[in-house]
Amino acid sequence: MSIGLVNYCVPDGEAHLKALEIARNINEKGPIALRMAKKAIDEGLEVHKTSSLALEEECYEQTLNTNDRLEALAAFAEKRKPRYTGD
């Protein structure tokens, strides 16, 4: 774990429970931001570093003018959980 290759260690037979916990945590995030992060990761692995940085910027820009971004900012300011709609 000290070199960052492992994020979690769980007892035998409990890996599925940890996976569900992680999935639930991810599911609470904004769907547009998640979609763009996945795109940047998936497509960024296939191109040169310069191209992958441009792809990351393009994906980020697609999140800027969304209602979900505004909701995230409002929720942060109001110290509450965001309610994402995917818009």
Secondary structure, DSSP 8 states (H G I E B T S, - for coil): -TTSS-S----TT-HHHHHHHHHHHHHTS-HHHHHHHHHHHHHHTTS-HHHHHHHHHHHHHHHHTSHHHHHHHHHHHHTS-------
